[in-house]
Amino acid sequence: MMRHFTPHEAAVRHGGGLRAAAYAYPDAPRPWLDLSTGVNPVPWTGVRAPDESLNALPDPVDILELERLAGGTFGVGPERVCAVSGAETAIRMMPLILGPSTVDIVEPTYGAHKESWRVSSMAPHSISKYQALNSGAGVLVIVNPNNPDGHLFDRDTLIKLARKRDRQGQWLIVDESFIGCALHASIADQDIEHLIVLRSFGKFFGLAGLRLGFMVADPRLKAKMRGLTGDWPISTEAMVIGRAAYSDKAWQTQTALRLKQDSQALDQALITAGFEIIGGTTLFRLVRSDNAHVWFEHLCQHGILTRPFDYAPETLRFGVPTSETLPRLVNALEAGPCR
């Protein structure tokens, strides 16, 4: 018999899990409002792959063109850019590419980093952001901006850290999946041998289901990654959309402004409801409440899914709603269980 996960079980892993939530709360209003992820709720819209192109294998030349365009956005040459099916794929491949090592991960952060090293029989060590600059591990993992608290290491600090570790033959992995919210802090443009930067396409562009991301690293690591992912690491649809979206600079500028405005509106709604905002980016907010678990259930009853955390049960993460969906959240907050 198939097991039905509770919305809490589904949400504490990655966010999402709308099917589990709908099963657990059959009387909740439809459609559900998913605020459990940090994905732009207003996706880029534009060209799609023509039907005839989907009848053929992806062309490696088109992959190179996508990597060239992405590299232009990141400030780096295409020889250092490797397209993958989402940043998650690159995260899972890191142990295979780098081999056995001691590993420090700045936490709390996105759980896949720890999972990937554990699955590879490593024993990653959790450290705080205050310990990162003095890490002596062979591999140091930093998510910047961090998920879920939005902590941001400044660019100069990370560049100095990368150069220091490079001199010592130690790797620095910087996961910039949410850097679209803070482009000034990106270090993807740095040509440092022992630096690996991971980038997500789907979060800022609102197309998480497309499964497109990039590893920015030394060309020899790109060759290793391509050897693991094969000649067709991404779909034709991802290539077509990725090239067009990265070329749409006007949309990117307008979206950054809209997300800033929408996140500020969310702040006001959360503060009015009595939450303490303790971190976030323009794609999500992390809040604290003594009744966080009660709020999670209450919002589920109103067809709104947020993100709880087992390691910090007093916190919730809210994705940023649009100006059109914010009133629905406000109404649910005003009818809250703690009013």
Backbone as numpy.savetxt, mean C-alpha at the origin, in Angstrom:
# Nx Ny Nz CAx CAy CAz Cx Cy Cz
-17.30 -28.60 4.61 -18.14 -27.40 4.61 -17.26 -26.15 4.61
-17.58 -25.19 3.71 -16.77 -23.98 3.61 -16.96 -23.11 4.84
-15.85 -22.63 5.38 -15.91 -21.77 6.55 -16.17 -20.33 6.13
-17.06 -19.65 6.85 -17.32 -18.24 6.60 -16.54 -17.41 7.63
-15.64 -16.60 7.15 -14.86 -15.76 8.04 -15.71 -14.60 8.54
-15.46 -14.19 9.77 -16.12 -13.02 10.30 -15.53 -11.79 9.65
-16.26 -10.66 9.64 -15.68 -9.45 9.05 -14.42 -9.01 9.78
-14.35 -9.27 11.10 -13.14 -8.90 11.84 -11.95 -9.73 11.37
-12.15 -11.04 11.19 -11.06 -11.91 10.73 -10.58 -11.50 9.35
-11.53 -11.16 8.48 -11.15 -10.76 7.12 -10.46 -9.41 7.11
-10.95 -8.49 7.92 -10.44 -7.12 7.89 -9.08 -6.99 8.55
-8.79 -7.80 9.58 -7.52 -7.62 10.28 -6.34 -8.12 9.46
-6.58 -8.85 8.38 -5.46 -9.34 7.58 -4.97 -8.27 6.61
-5.84 -7.81 5.72 -5.43 -6.81 4.74 -6.42 -5.67 4.60
-7.57 -5.76 5.22 -8.67 -4.88 4.84 -9.48 -5.60 3.78
-10.55 -4.98 3.35 -11.41 -5.64 2.38 -12.28 -6.66 3.09
-12.58 -7.76 2.46 -13.41 -8.79 3.08 -14.88 -8.42 3.10
-15.36 -7.76 2.04 -16.76 -7.34 2.01 -17.71 -8.52 1.99
-17.32 -9.61 1.38 -18.21 -10.78 1.34 -18.42 -11.33 2.74
-17.35 -11.39 3.51 -17.49 -11.87 4.88 -18.37 -10.94 5.69
-18.20 -9.64 5.48 -19.02 -8.67 6.21 -20.48 -8.79 5.81
-20.76 -8.93 4.52 -22.14 -9.05 4.06 -22.80 -10.32 4.60
-22.02 -11.40 4.71 -22.56 -12.65 5.25 -22.89 -12.49 6.73
-22.02 -11.81 7.46 -22.21 -11.66 8.91 -23.29 -10.64 9.25
-23.53 -9.68 8.35 -24.52 -8.63 8.60 -25.49 -8.56 7.42
-26.36 -9.56 7.30 -27.26 -9.62 6.14 -28.25 -8.47 6.08
-28.51 -7.81 7.20 -29.48 -6.72 7.22 -28.84 -5.35 7.07
-27.52 -5.31 6.91 -26.84 -4.02 6.75 -27.23 -3.39 5.41
-27.25 -2.07 5.34 -27.59 -1.39 4.08 -26.62 -1.77 2.97
-27.15 -1.81 1.77 -26.36 -2.10 0.58 -26.36 -0.85 -0.31
-25.32 -0.63 -1.09 -24.08 -1.39 -1.11 -23.20 -1.03 0.08
-22.28 -1.91 0.40 -21.35 -1.64 1.48 -20.41 -0.51 1.09
-20.00 0.26 2.08 -18.98 1.29 1.90 -17.69 0.75 2.49
-16.72 0.45 1.64 -15.47 -0.16 2.09 -14.45 0.92 2.43
-14.26 1.15 3.72 -13.24 2.08 4.20 -12.12 1.32 4.92
-11.99 0.03 4.62 -11.00 -0.79 5.31 -9.65 -0.81 4.61
-9.57 -0.24 3.42 -8.31 -0.23 2.69 -7.83 1.21 2.50
-6.61 1.36 2.03 -6.07 2.68 1.74 -5.97 2.90 0.25
-7.02 2.57 -0.48 -7.04 2.70 -1.93 -7.87 3.93 -2.31
-7.35 4.74 -3.21 -8.08 5.90 -3.71 -9.47 5.48 -4.18
-10.54 6.05 -3.60 -11.89 5.62 -3.97 -12.37 6.17 -5.31
-11.59 7.07 -5.93 -11.95 7.62 -7.24 -10.88 7.21 -8.24
-11.04 6.08 -8.91 -9.97 5.55 -9.76 -9.74 6.37 -11.02
-8.52 6.25 -11.52 -8.21 6.82 -12.83 -9.05 6.11 -13.87
-9.61 6.86 -14.80 -10.39 6.27 -15.90 -9.79 6.75 -17.21
-9.64 5.86 -18.11 -9.03 6.22 -19.40 -9.05 5.03 -20.32
-8.03 4.91 -21.12 -7.99 3.85 -22.12 -7.91 2.48 -21.46
-8.41 1.51 -22.14 -8.29 0.12 -21.76 -7.69 -0.65 -22.93
-7.18 -1.83 -22.66 -6.57 -2.64 -23.71 -7.63 -3.05 -24.73
-7.35 -2.93 -26.02 -8.31 -3.37 -27.04 -8.50 -4.88 -26.98
-9.68 -5.32 -27.38 -10.01 -6.74 -27.27 -9.00 -7.63 -27.98
-8.55 -7.18 -29.16 -7.65 -8.04 -29.93 -6.31 -8.24 -29.23
-5.88 -7.26 -28.41 -4.60 -7.40 -27.72 -4.68 -8.44 -26.61
-5.87 -8.69 -26.09 -6.03 -9.68 -25.03 -6.00 -11.09 -25.56
-6.00 -11.23 -26.87 -5.93 -12.54 -27.49 -4.49 -13.00 -27.68
-3.54 -12.10 -27.38 -2.12 -12.42 -27.57 -1.37 -12.28 -26.25
-0.20 -12.90 -26.19 0.64 -12.74 -25.00 1.15 -11.31 -24.91
1.36 -10.81 -23.68 1.91 -9.46 -23.53 3.24 -9.34 -24.25
3.46 -8.22 -24.90 4.69 -7.99 -25.65 5.76 -7.45 -24.71
6.92 -8.12 -24.62 8.00 -7.63 -23.75 8.43 -6.20 -24.06
8.31 -5.77 -25.32 8.66 -4.40 -25.68 7.73 -3.42 -24.98
6.45 -3.79 -24.86 5.49 -2.92 -24.17 5.80 -2.84 -22.68
6.30 -3.94 -22.11 6.69 -3.92 -20.70 7.84 -2.94 -20.50
8.81 -2.96 -21.41 9.93 -2.03 -21.32 9.47 -0.59 -21.43
8.48 -0.34 -22.28 7.96 1.02 -22.41 7.26 1.47 -21.14
6.52 0.57 -20.52 5.90 0.90 -19.23 6.96 1.20 -18.19
8.01 0.40 -18.14 9.08 0.64 -17.17 9.79 1.95 -17.44
9.89 2.33 -18.71 10.50 3.62 -19.05 9.63 4.77 -18.53
8.31 4.68 -18.75 7.40 5.73 -18.30 7.35 5.80 -16.78
7.28 4.64 -16.14 7.27 4.61 -14.68 8.57 5.18 -14.13
9.69 4.81 -14.76 10.97 5.33 -14.31 11.04 6.84 -14.42
10.44 7.39 -15.47 10.39 8.84 -15.61 9.64 9.48 -14.46
8.58 8.82 -14.02 7.80 9.31 -12.88 8.61 9.20 -11.59
9.37 8.12 -11.46 10.15 7.88 -10.24 11.46 8.66 -10.23
11.89 9.15 -11.40 13.17 9.86 -11.49 14.36 8.94 -11.65
14.16 7.83 -12.35 15.23 6.84 -12.49 15.14 6.21 -13.88
16.25 5.68 -14.37 16.28 5.06 -15.68 15.55 3.71 -15.69
15.06 3.28 -16.86 14.29 2.04 -16.96 15.09 0.79 -16.62
16.41 0.88 -16.69 17.23 -0.31 -16.36 17.11 -0.68 -14.89
16.62 0.23 -14.05 16.46 -0.03 -12.62 15.01 -0.30 -12.23
14.09 -0.31 -13.20 12.67 -0.45 -12.92 12.17 -1.80 -13.40
11.56 -2.55 -12.50 11.06 -3.88 -12.85 9.57 -3.97 -12.52
8.75 -4.11 -13.55 7.30 -4.22 -13.35 6.94 -5.59 -12.79
6.04 -5.60 -11.81 5.57 -6.84 -11.19 4.06 -6.74 -10.99
3.44 -7.84 -10.67 1.98 -7.86 -10.50 1.61 -7.39 -9.10
1.89 -6.12 -8.82 1.60 -5.53 -7.53 2.84 -5.54 -6.64
2.92 -4.53 -5.77 4.05 -4.47 -4.83 4.10 -5.71 -3.94
2.93 -6.31 -3.71 2.87 -7.52 -2.89 3.75 -8.63 -3.46
3.76 -8.77 -4.79 4.60 -9.78 -5.43 6.07 -9.53 -5.13
6.49 -8.28 -5.23 7.89 -7.96 -4.94 8.23 -8.24 -3.48
7.30 -7.92 -2.59 7.52 -8.20 -1.16 7.78 -9.68 -0.95
6.96 -10.51 -1.56 7.08 -11.96 -1.37 8.35 -12.52 -2.01
8.88 -11.81 -3.01 10.06 -12.29 -3.71 11.37 -11.88 -3.04
11.33 -10.94 -2.12 12.57 -10.41 -1.55 13.48 -11.49 -0.95
12.95 -12.44 -0.16 13.84 -13.47 0.39 14.51 -14.32 -0.69
13.80 -14.57 -1.80 14.38 -15.37 -2.87 15.46 -14.59 -3.61
15.30 -13.30 -3.73 16.26 -12.48 -4.45 17.51 -12.21 -3.63
17.30 -11.92 -2.34 18.43 -11.53 -1.49 19.08 -12.71 -0.77
18.35 -13.80 -0.59 18.91 -14.97 0.07 18.88 -14.87 1.59
19.38 -15.89 2.28 19.35 -15.91 3.74 20.06 -14.70 4.34
19.45 -14.15 5.38 20.03 -12.97 6.00 19.36 -12.72 7.34
19.99 -11.91 8.16 19.30 -11.36 9.31 18.43 -10.21 8.82
17.25 -10.07 9.42 16.27 -9.11 8.90 15.66 -8.31 10.05
15.70 -7.00 9.93 14.99 -6.10 10.83 13.85 -5.45 10.07
12.67 -5.40 10.69 11.51 -4.76 10.08 10.98 -3.71 11.05
10.87 -2.47 10.57 10.31 -1.41 11.41 8.81 -1.63 11.53
8.36 -1.87 12.75 6.95 -2.20 12.97 6.36 -1.33 14.08
5.01 -1.34 14.17 4.04 -2.11 13.40 3.92 -1.61 11.96
3.71 -2.54 11.04 3.61 -2.18 9.64 2.86 -3.27 8.88
2.87 -3.17 7.58 2.17 -4.12 6.72 2.72 -5.54 6.94
1.83 -6.47 7.29 2.24 -7.79 7.75 2.91 -8.68 6.72
2.73 -8.40 5.44 3.31 -9.27 4.42 4.82 -9.27 4.45
5.43 -8.21 4.92 6.89 -8.18 4.98 7.40 -9.26 5.94
6.83 -9.32 7.11 7.25 -10.34 8.06 6.90 -11.74 7.56
5.71 -11.87 6.98 5.27 -13.17 6.48 6.23 -13.71 5.42
6.66 -12.86 4.52 7.50 -13.32 3.41 8.82 -13.89 3.91
9.41 -13.26 4.93 10.68 -13.77 5.45 10.46 -15.01 6.30
9.36 -15.05 7.03 9.07 -16.24 7.84 8.85 -17.47 6.97
8.10 -17.30 5.88 7.84 -18.41 4.97 9.14 -18.95 4.39
10.12 -18.08 4.26 11.42 -18.49 3.72 12.36 -18.97 4.82
11.78 -19.33 5.97 12.53 -19.89 7.11 13.49 -18.90 7.73
13.23 -17.61 7.57 14.01 -16.59 8.26 13.31 -16.28 9.58
13.98 -15.51 10.41 13.39 -15.10 11.69 13.50 -13.59 11.79
12.61 -12.86 11.08 12.71 -11.41 11.09 12.51 -10.83 12.49
13.22 -9.76 12.76 13.19 -9.14 14.07 12.45 -7.80 13.98
11.49 -7.58 14.85 10.74 -6.33 14.87 11.52 -5.27 15.63
11.65 -4.09 15.03 12.29 -2.97 15.71 11.39 -1.75 15.58
11.64 -0.75 16.40 10.86 0.48 16.34 11.49 1.45 15.35
10.75 2.47 14.98 11.28 3.48 14.06 12.48 4.20 14.66
12.57 4.22 15.97 13.68 4.90 16.63 14.97 4.07 16.58
14.84 2.76 16.33 16.00 1.88 16.24 16.51 1.70 14.83
15.74 2.16 13.84 16.05 1.86 12.44 17.42 2.36 12.01
17.80 3.55 12.43 19.04 4.13 11.95 20.27 3.39 12.44
20.11 2.58 13.48 21.24 1.84 14.04 21.15 0.34 13.80
20.26 -0.08 12.93 20.11 -1.51 12.64 21.39 -2.08 12.04
21.79 -3.25 12.53 22.96 -3.93 11.98 22.60 -5.17 11.20
21.31 -5.37 10.94 20.86 -6.56 10.21 21.30 -6.49 8.75
21.38 -7.64 8.14 21.74 -7.69 6.72 20.70 -7.07 5.83
19.43 -7.11 6.29 18.32 -6.51 5.55 17.50 -5.68 6.54
17.21 -4.46 6.16 16.35 -3.58 6.95 15.16 -3.20 6.08
13.95 -3.38 6.60 12.72 -3.06 5.86 12.02 -1.88 6.52
11.76 -0.86 5.72 11.03 0.32 6.18 9.90 0.60 5.21
8.69 0.77 5.72 7.55 1.17 4.90 7.39 2.68 5.09
7.41 3.41 3.98 7.45 4.88 4.05 6.59 5.51 2.94
5.49 6.18 3.29 4.88 6.34 4.62 4.43 4.99 5.16
4.43 4.90 6.48 4.12 3.61 7.07 2.62 3.34 7.06
2.30 2.09 6.97 0.92 1.61 7.07 0.85 0.74 8.32
0.09 1.12 9.36 -1.09 1.99 9.29 -0.96 3.38 9.89
0.17 3.76 10.47 0.19 5.01 11.22 0.67 6.21 10.41
1.10 5.99 9.17 1.48 7.09 8.30 2.81 7.74 8.64
3.59 7.15 9.57 4.87 7.77 9.92 5.74 7.89 8.68
6.38 9.06 8.56 7.17 9.35 7.36 8.60 9.70 7.74
9.54 8.85 7.27 10.96 9.21 7.36 11.24 10.24 6.27
11.98 11.29 6.60 12.27 12.28 5.57 13.30 11.74 4.59
13.30 12.30 3.42 14.12 11.82 2.31 15.62 11.82 2.65
16.12 12.92 3.22 17.55 13.01 3.51 17.99 11.93 4.50
17.15 11.67 5.51 17.49 10.64 6.50 17.63 9.28 5.84
16.69 8.95 4.96 16.73 7.63 4.31 17.89 7.53 3.32
18.19 8.61 2.64 19.33 8.56 1.72 20.64 8.31 2.48
20.81 9.02 3.58 22.01 8.81 4.40 22.06 7.39 4.93
20.90 6.87 5.35 20.85 5.50 5.86 21.18 4.50 4.76
20.64 4.71 3.57 20.91 3.80 2.45 22.39 3.79 2.10
23.02 4.96 2.08 24.44 5.03 1.74 25.30 4.39 2.82
24.94 4.59 4.07 25.67 3.97 5.17 25.59 2.46 5.07
24.39 1.94 4.85 24.22 0.49 4.76 24.91 -0.05 3.51
24.90 0.71 2.44 25.56 0.27 1.21 27.06 0.08 1.44
27.68 0.99 2.17 29.11 0.87 2.47 29.41 -0.37 3.29
28.43 -0.80 4.08 28.60 -1.96 4.94 28.10 -3.25 4.28
27.64 -3.15 3.05 27.14 -4.32 2.34 25.80 -4.81 2.87
25.01 -3.90 3.44 23.71 -4.24 4.02 22.59 -3.65 3.17
21.50 -4.41 3.04 20.38 -4.00 2.21 19.39 -3.11 2.97
18.84 -2.15 2.24 17.73 -1.35 2.73 16.58 -1.50 1.75
15.45 -2.03 2.23 14.23 -2.13 1.42 13.26 -1.05 1.91
12.88 -0.15 1.03 11.93 0.90 1.36 10.66 0.65 0.55
9.59 0.32 1.24 8.31 0.08 0.60 7.57 1.42 0.51
7.49 1.95 -0.70 6.85 3.25 -0.93 5.46 3.10 -1.53
4.72 2.10 -1.08 3.40 1.85 -1.65 2.46 3.03 -1.50
2.63 3.82 -0.44 1.75 4.98 -0.22 2.46 6.30 -0.49
3.56 6.27 -1.24 4.34 7.49 -1.45 3.61 8.48 -2.33
2.57 8.05 -3.03 1.77 8.98 -3.82 1.18 10.08 -2.97
1.11 9.84 -1.65 0.62 10.85 -0.71 1.73 11.76 -0.22
2.98 11.43 -0.53 4.12 12.22 -0.02 5.31 12.06 -0.96
5.15 12.48 -2.19 6.18 12.26 -3.20 7.50 12.92 -2.85
7.48 13.97 -2.06 8.71 14.66 -1.69 9.66 13.79 -0.88
9.13 12.71 -0.29 9.96 11.84 0.56 10.50 10.62 -0.18
10.16 10.45 -1.44 10.60 9.27 -2.18 12.11 9.27 -2.39
12.71 8.09 -2.31 14.14 7.95 -2.62 14.34 6.97 -3.79
13.28 6.77 -4.57 13.38 5.85 -5.70 14.38 6.31 -6.74
14.71 7.60 -6.75 15.63 8.12 -7.75 17.10 7.93 -7.39
17.37 7.31 -6.25 18.75 7.14 -5.79 19.38 5.86 -6.35
20.53 6.02 -7.01 21.25 4.89 -7.59 22.26 4.38 -6.55
21.76 3.54 -5.65 22.57 2.98 -4.56 22.47 1.46 -4.64
23.58 0.78 -4.72 23.59 -0.65 -5.03 22.73 -1.48 -4.09
22.80 -1.21 -2.79 22.09 -2.04 -1.82 20.74 -1.45 -1.40
20.18 -0.60 -2.24 18.86 -0.01 -1.99 17.83 -0.63 -2.91
16.70 -1.04 -2.34 15.57 -1.55 -3.11 14.34 -0.74 -2.71
13.67 -0.16 -3.69 12.46 0.60 -3.43 11.29 -0.11 -4.11
10.21 -0.29 -3.39 9.01 -0.93 -3.93 7.93 0.13 -4.11
7.28 0.09 -5.26 6.23 1.07 -5.55 4.94 0.36 -5.94
3.82 0.92 -5.51 2.50 0.43 -5.87 1.88 1.37 -6.90
1.17 0.82 -7.86 0.40 1.62 -8.81 -1.04 1.78 -8.33
-1.63 0.70 -7.84 -3.06 0.65 -7.63 -3.60 1.53 -6.52
-2.80 1.83 -5.51 -3.33 2.59 -4.37 -3.66 4.03 -4.75
-2.70 4.76 -5.28 -2.93 6.16 -5.64 -3.87 6.27 -6.84
-3.70 5.40 -7.82 -4.53 5.47 -9.02 -5.89 4.79 -8.83
-6.12 4.19 -7.67 -7.42 3.61 -7.36 -7.76 2.37 -8.16
-6.74 1.63 -8.57 -6.94 0.44 -9.41 -6.21 -0.75 -8.81
-6.51 -1.03 -7.55 -5.82 -2.11 -6.85 -6.01 -3.46 -7.52
-7.17 -3.66 -8.13 -7.45 -4.94 -8.78 -6.66 -5.17 -10.05
-6.02 -4.13 -10.57 -5.22 -4.27 -11.78 -3.97 -5.09 -11.50
-3.48 -5.05 -10.23 -2.27 -5.75 -9.80 -1.05 -5.31 -10.60
-0.60 -4.11 -10.27 0.58 -3.56 -10.92 1.43 -2.85 -9.88
2.71 -3.14 -9.90 3.66 -2.49 -9.01 5.04 -2.57 -9.61
6.04 -2.05 -8.87 7.39 -1.99 -9.41 8.42 -2.20 -8.31
9.51 -2.83 -8.69 10.72 -2.86 -7.87 11.73 -1.95 -8.55
12.30 -1.02 -7.79 13.33 -0.13 -8.31 14.63 -0.53 -7.62
15.59 -1.01 -8.40 16.79 -1.58 -7.79 17.90 -1.70 -8.82
19.05 -2.17 -8.36 20.20 -2.43 -9.22 19.77 -3.35 -10.37
20.24 -3.09 -11.60 19.85 -3.91 -12.75 20.07 -5.40 -12.55
21.06 -5.79 -11.75 21.28 -7.22 -11.51 20.13 -7.82 -10.71
19.55 -7.04 -9.80 18.38 -7.53 -9.07 17.16 -7.58 -9.97
17.07 -6.62 -10.89 15.97 -6.67 -11.85 16.03 -7.96 -12.66
17.23 -8.35 -13.06 17.39 -9.60 -13.82 16.96 -10.80 -12.98
17.29 -10.78 -11.68 16.87 -11.87 -10.81 15.35 -11.92 -10.68
14.74 -10.75 -10.50 13.29 -10.70 -10.37 12.61 -11.20 -11.64
13.11 -10.76 -12.79 12.50 -11.21 -14.04 12.69 -12.70 -14.22
13.78 -13.24 -13.74 13.98 -14.69 -13.81 12.96 -15.45 -12.98
12.48 -14.83 -11.90 11.49 -15.47 -11.04 10.07 -15.28 -11.54
9.78 -14.11 -12.12 8.41 -13.82 -12.54 8.15 -14.22 -13.98
9.21 -14.46 -14.77 9.02 -14.91 -16.14 8.91 -13.78 -17.14
8.67 -14.16 -18.40 8.65 -13.18 -19.48 7.38 -12.33 -19.51
6.32 -12.79 -18.82 5.05 -12.07 -18.83 4.61 -11.80 -17.40
5.31 -10.91 -16.71 5.04 -10.69 -15.29 3.75 -9.93 -15.01
3.25 -9.20 -16.01 2.00 -8.44 -15.84 1.13 -8.64 -17.07
-0.13 -8.26 -16.94 -1.07 -8.44 -18.04 -0.99 -7.31 -19.05
-1.53 -7.56 -20.23 -1.62 -6.51 -21.24 -2.43 -5.33 -20.73
-3.51 -5.62 -20.01 -4.35 -4.55 -19.46 -3.53 -3.66 -18.52
-2.70 -4.27 -17.68 -1.88 -3.49 -16.77 -0.89 -2.62 -17.53
-0.32 -3.14 -18.61 0.63 -2.37 -19.39 -0.04 -1.16 -20.04
-1.19 -1.37 -20.64 -1.89 -0.29 -21.34 -2.33 0.80 -20.37
-2.98 0.37 -19.29 -3.48 1.35 -18.31 -2.33 2.05 -17.60
-1.31 1.29 -17.23 -0.17 1.88 -16.54 0.50 2.96 -17.36
0.74 2.69 -18.65 1.40 3.68 -19.50 0.55 4.95 -19.61
-0.74 4.78 -19.82 -1.61 5.95 -19.99 -1.75 6.74 -18.69
-1.89 6.04 -17.57 -2.10 6.72 -16.29 -0.86 7.50 -15.87
0.31 6.91 -16.02 1.53 7.62 -15.65 1.76 8.84 -16.53
1.20 8.84 -17.73 1.35 9.98 -18.63 0.35 11.09 -18.32
-0.65 10.80 -17.51 -1.72 11.76 -17.21 -1.34 12.60 -15.99
-0.47 13.57 -16.20 0.03 14.38 -15.09 -1.05 15.27 -14.50
-1.97 15.76 -15.32 -3.04 16.63 -14.82 -3.91 15.88 -13.82
-4.25 14.63 -14.14 -5.09 13.84 -13.23 -4.35 13.62 -11.91
-3.07 13.35 -11.97 -2.30 13.10 -10.75 -2.29 14.34 -9.86
-2.11 15.51 -10.45 -2.11 16.75 -9.67 -3.47 17.02 -9.05
-4.52 16.87 -9.83 -5.88 17.10 -9.33 -6.24 16.10 -8.24
-5.80 14.86 -8.41 -6.13 13.82 -7.43 -5.43 14.07 -6.10
-4.17 14.49 -6.15 -3.46 14.79 -4.91 -4.17 15.89 -4.13
-4.67 16.90 -4.82 -5.40 17.99 -4.17 -6.72 17.50 -3.61
-7.45 16.69 -4.39 -8.74 16.19 -3.91 -8.57 15.30 -2.68
-7.57 14.44 -2.69 -7.35 13.56 -1.54 -7.00 14.36 -0.29
-6.25 15.43 -0.46 -5.93 16.28 0.69 -7.20 16.89 1.26
-8.07 17.38 0.40 -9.32 18.00 0.86 -10.24 16.96 1.50
-10.35 15.78 0.88 -11.24 14.74 1.41 -10.73 14.20 2.74
-9.41 14.08 2.90 -8.86 13.58 4.17 -9.08 14.60 5.29
-9.04 15.88 4.97 -9.31 16.91 5.97 -10.77 16.87 6.40
-11.67 16.62 5.44 -13.08 16.50 5.77 -13.32 15.27 6.65
-12.61 14.19 6.37 -12.73 13.00 7.21 -12.24 13.29 8.62
-11.15 14.02 8.74 -10.63 14.39 10.07 -11.72 15.05 10.91
-12.41 16.00 10.30 -13.44 16.73 11.04 -14.55 15.80 11.51
-14.96 14.88 10.65 -16.01 13.94 11.01 -15.57 13.03 12.15
-14.34 12.56 12.10 -13.83 11.65 13.12 -13.65 12.35 14.46
-13.12 13.56 14.42 -12.94 14.32 15.66 -14.28 14.64 16.30
-15.25 15.02 15.48 -16.59 15.31 16.00 -17.20 14.09 16.67
-16.89 12.89 16.14 -17.42 11.65 16.71 -16.67 11.22 17.96
-15.59 11.91 18.30 -14.86 11.61 19.53 -13.62 10.77 19.36
-13.20 10.51 18.13 -11.98 9.74 17.90 -10.75 10.63 18.04
-9.65 10.03 18.46 -8.37 10.70 18.49 -7.58 10.26 17.27
-7.24 11.18 16.41 -6.48 10.86 15.20 -5.00 10.75 15.58
-4.42 9.59 15.32 -3.04 9.36 15.73 -2.09 9.13 14.57
-2.58 9.21 13.34 -1.70 9.06 12.19 -2.47 8.87 10.91
-1.71 8.72 9.82 -2.35 8.46 8.54 -1.68 9.17 7.39
-2.27 9.03 6.21 -1.88 9.72 4.99 -3.15 10.30 4.38
-3.05 10.86 3.19 -4.25 11.37 2.54 -5.12 10.24 1.98
-4.69 8.99 2.15 -5.52 7.85 1.74 -6.15 7.12 2.91
-5.70 7.38 4.13 -6.30 6.73 5.30 -5.96 7.50 6.56
-6.75 7.24 7.59 -6.51 7.82 8.91 -6.54 6.71 9.96
-5.61 6.76 10.91 -5.59 5.84 12.04 -6.10 6.59 13.25
-7.07 5.99 13.95 -7.67 6.66 15.11 -7.63 5.76 16.33
-7.76 6.39 17.49 -7.80 5.66 18.75 -9.13 5.92 19.44
-9.68 4.86 20.04 -10.90 4.98 20.84 -10.93 3.83 21.84
-11.36 4.11 23.05 -11.50 3.05 24.05 -12.56 2.05 23.63
-13.44 2.46 22.72 -14.53 1.60 22.26 -14.38 1.22 20.79
-13.14 1.07 20.34 -12.90 0.82 18.93 -13.64 -0.43 18.43
-13.64 -1.49 19.23 -14.30 -2.73 18.80 -15.81 -2.53 18.68
-16.38 -1.69 19.56 -17.82 -1.40 19.49 -18.13 -0.58 18.24
-17.27 0.39 17.95 -17.44 1.19 16.75 -17.35 0.32 15.49
-16.40 -0.62 15.47 -16.26 -1.49 14.31 -17.56 -2.23 14.04
-18.14 -2.82 15.08 -19.39 -3.56 14.93 -20.53 -2.62 14.52
-20.59 -1.46 15.15 -21.65 -0.50 14.84 -21.60 -0.08 13.37
-20.41 0.21 12.88 -20.29 0.64 11.50 -20.62 -0.50 10.54
-20.27 -1.73 10.91 -20.65 -2.88 10.08 -22.17 -2.98 9.99
-22.85 -2.72 11.07 -24.31 -2.75 11.06 -24.90 -1.69 10.13
-24.11 -0.67 9.86 -24.53 0.38 8.93 -23.94 0.17 7.53
-23.36 -1.00 7.30 -22.82 -1.30 5.98 -21.53 -0.57 5.66
-20.75 -0.27 6.70 -19.48 0.43 6.51 -18.36 -0.40 7.14
-17.39 -0.80 6.34 -16.31 -1.66 6.82 -15.05 -0.83 7.05
-14.50 -0.93 8.28 -13.24 -0.26 8.62 -12.18 -1.32 8.89
-11.04 -0.91 9.38 -9.92 -1.84 9.57 -9.50 -1.87 11.04
-9.79 -2.97 11.75 -9.31 -3.13 13.12 -7.92 -3.77 13.13
-7.29 -3.76 14.30 -5.96 -4.36 14.44 -5.91 -5.15 15.73
-5.59 -6.44 15.62 -5.52 -7.29 16.80 -4.44 -6.84 17.77
-3.31 -6.36 17.23 -2.20 -5.97 18.11 -2.45 -4.63 18.80
-3.44 -3.89 18.31 -3.78 -2.60 18.91 -5.31 -2.45 18.89
-6.01 -3.18 19.78 -7.48 -3.22 19.72 -8.16 -1.89 19.99
-7.41 -0.90 20.43 -8.00 0.41 20.67 -7.96 1.30 19.42
-7.50 0.74 18.30 -7.37 1.54 17.08 -8.25 1.03 15.95
-8.57 1.93 15.04 -9.24 1.62 13.78 -8.59 2.45 12.68
-8.59 1.90 11.47 -8.14 2.67 10.33 -9.32 2.93 9.41
-9.47 4.18 8.99 -10.53 4.58 8.07 -9.90 4.97 6.73
-10.32 4.32 5.65 -9.96 4.82 4.34 -10.67 6.15 4.12
-10.14 6.96 3.24 -10.73 8.28 2.99 -11.90 8.16 2.03
-13.11 8.53 2.47 -14.26 8.47 1.57 -14.28 9.67 0.62
-15.10 9.59 -0.39 -15.28 10.72 -1.29 -16.25 11.72 -0.66
-16.35 12.89 -1.26 -17.30 13.88 -0.76 -18.73 13.36 -0.90
-18.95 12.44 -1.85 -20.29 11.87 -2.04 -20.63 10.82 -0.99
-19.64 10.06 -0.53 -19.91 8.99 0.44 -19.67 9.42 1.88
-19.01 10.56 2.08 -18.76 11.02 3.45 -20.04 11.21 4.25
-21.12 11.78 3.68 -22.35 11.95 4.48 -22.89 10.64 5.05
-22.71 9.54 4.33 -23.17 8.25 4.85 -22.38 7.87 6.10
-21.07 8.11 6.07 -20.25 7.83 7.25 -20.64 8.76 8.40
-20.82 10.03 8.09 -21.20 10.99 9.13 -22.49 10.59 9.81
-23.47 10.15 9.03 -24.74 9.73 9.61 -24.56 8.53 10.54
-23.72 7.59 10.14 -23.47 6.42 10.98 -22.72 6.81 12.26
-21.80 7.75 12.14 -21.06 8.21 13.31 -22.00 8.95 14.27
-22.89 9.75 13.72 -23.82 10.50 14.58 -24.77 9.58 15.33
-25.03 8.39 14.74 -25.90 7.41 15.41 -25.10 6.40 16.21
-23.84 6.77 16.51 -22.92 5.83 17.12 -23.35 5.27 18.46
-22.80 4.13 18.82 -23.16 3.44 20.08 -22.66 4.16 21.31
-21.74 5.08 21.12 -21.12 5.72 22.29 -21.62 7.14 22.49
-22.68 7.53 21.79 -23.18 8.89 21.88 -24.03 9.09 23.12
